[in-house]
Amino acid sequence: MTDQPTVVVRGDAVREVSPEIARFAVTVSARDKSRPAALARLAERSDAVRALIDGYGDAIDRRETGQLWIRPELKRSGERVSAYAGSATTTVTVTDFGVLGELMLRLADQDQTTVAGPWWELRPGSPVHREARRAAVAEAIARAREYADALGAEVTALLQLSDSGAADRPMMMTRAAFGMTAKAGGGVPELELDPQLQTVQATVEARFAITAPRLDGPPTDPS
């Protein structure tokens, strides 16, 4: 009894889609010769950042406190403290890109505040990932049928399907391209952001059973 003939194929799907969320980081800093004064100043600036962010309501998906540190600054020799310095970083996730530039610039306009980003992403559960996987499977089936047809055979069953490890691979998050224009009468300028398309790739490998191939080639012309 001969082994069941099979065909092994690969299915790939690549999708470029608009990002669904944007993240950026805002860091406030404080420094003073007095430790209580440095702490009070840091807390005040952190509160101001939180209040400004919260003022954007549903446009904000998430606000998370990241690294917080306070350290004494020593003189060149010995352990005498010259000042106390600290910083607190908040990571902000935004879903409304229409207010993103304005929010970032308003935060950057605060005292002793640094803003970095944005970084564009898809949500972990985005339907784009599922659609890419389905498309990769569909391509594997289509390829198997093409190869079987070229052999004069037909696909009869799926024997194995595996994810080759490249599924749902998003593009690395990068900072936005932007342009700034000053508002008439002064104030915080406008920031125009260009969200970066996200690339999602899915790859599968599949093995199909096929009917016995016809390898004798086309019939010859008796004439």
Backbone hydrogen bonds, N-H to C=O, Kabsch-Sander energy under -0.5 kcal/mol:
donor,donor_aa,acceptor,acceptor_aa,energy
7,V,208,F,-2.2
9,V,206,A,-2.7
11,G,204,V,-2.9
13,A,202,A,-2.0
15,R,200,V,-2.7
17,V,15,R,-0.6
17,V,198,Q,-2.5
20,E,121,E,-2.2
21,I,121,E,-2.2
22,A,94,V,-2.1
23,R,119,W,-2.6
24,F,92,V,-1.9
25,A,116,A,-2.8
26,V,90,T,-2.6
27,T,114,T,-3.3
28,V,88,A,-2.4
29,S,112,Q,-2.3
30,A,86,G,-2.2
32,D,84,Y,-2.2
38,A,34,S,-2.3
39,L,35,R,-2.6
40,A,36,P,-2.6
41,R,37,A,-2.4
42,L,38,A,-2.2
43,A,39,L,-2.6
44,E,40,A,-2.4
45,R,41,R,-2.2
46,S,42,L,-2.3
47,D,43,A,-2.4
48,A,44,E,-1.9
49,V,45,R,-1.9
50,R,46,S,-2.4
51,A,47,D,-2.4
52,L,48,A,-2.1
53,I,49,V,-2.5
54,D,50,R,-2.8
55,G,51,A,-1.1
56,Y,53,I,-2.0
57,G,54,D,-1.6
59,A,56,Y,-2.0
60,I,57,G,-1.8
61,D,59,A,-0.6
61,D,93,T,-2.7
62,R,93,T,-1.5
64,E,91,T,-2.7
66,G,89,T,-3.7
69,W,87,S,-2.4
71,R,85,A,-3.1
73,E,83,A,-3.6
74,L,72,P,-0.6
75,K,80,R,-2.5
82,S,73,E,-3.5
83,A,73,E,-1.3
84,Y,32,D,-3.2
85,A,71,R,-2.7
86,G,30,A,-2.3
87,S,69,W,-2.1
88,A,28,V,-2.0
89,T,67,Q,-2.3
90,T,26,V,-2.8
91,T,64,E,-3.2
92,V,24,F,-3.0
93,T,62,R,-2.9
94,V,22,A,-3.2
94,V,92,V,-0.5
95,T,59,A,-2.4
96,D,59,A,-1.1
97,F,95,T,-0.9
99,V,96,D,-1.3
101,G,97,F,-0.6
103,L,99,V,-2.6
104,M,100,L,-2.6
105,L,101,G,-2.2
106,R,102,E,-2.4
107,L,103,L,-2.2
108,A,104,M,-2.3
109,D,105,L,-1.2
110,Q,107,L,-1.8
113,T,110,Q,-0.9
114,T,27,T,-3.0
116,A,25,A,-2.9
119,W,23,R,-2.7
120,W,174,T,-0.8
121,E,21,I,-2.4
126,S,123,R,-2.0
129,H,126,S,-1.3
130,R,126,S,-0.7
131,E,127,P,-2.5
132,A,128,V,-2.2
133,R,129,H,-2.0
134,R,130,R,-2.3
135,A,131,E,-2.2
136,A,132,A,-2.1
137,V,133,R,-2.0
138,A,134,R,-2.3
139,E,135,A,-2.1
140,A,136,A,-1.9
141,I,137,V,-2.2
142,A,138,A,-2.3
143,R,139,E,-2.5
144,A,140,A,-2.3
145,R,141,I,-2.1
146,E,142,A,-2.0
147,Y,143,R,-2.6
148,A,144,A,-2.6
149,D,145,R,-2.6
150,A,146,E,-2.1
151,L,147,Y,-1.1
151,L,148,A,-0.7
152,G,149,D,-1.5
153,A,148,A,-3.2
156,T,209,A,-3.1
157,A,209,A,-1.3
159,L,157,A,-0.6
159,L,207,R,-3.1
160,Q,207,R,-1.7
162,S,205,E,-2.8
164,S,162,S,-0.6
164,S,203,T,-1.6
169,R,166,A,-0.9
169,R,201,Q,-1.5
177,A,194,D,-0.7
179,G,192,E,-1.4
181,T,190,E,-2.0
186,G,183,K,-1.6
190,E,181,T,-3.0
192,E,179,G,-2.8
192,E,190,E,-0.5
193,L,191,L,-0.6
194,D,177,A,-1.7
198,Q,17,V,-3.6
200,V,15,R,-2.9
200,V,198,Q,-0.6
202,A,13,A,-2.5
204,V,11,G,-2.5
205,E,162,S,-2.8
206,A,9,V,-2.6
207,R,160,Q,-2.7
208,F,7,V,-2.8
209,A,157,A,-2.9
210,I,5,P,-2.3
211,T,154,E,-2.3
214,R,151,L,-2.8
215,L,213,P,-0.8
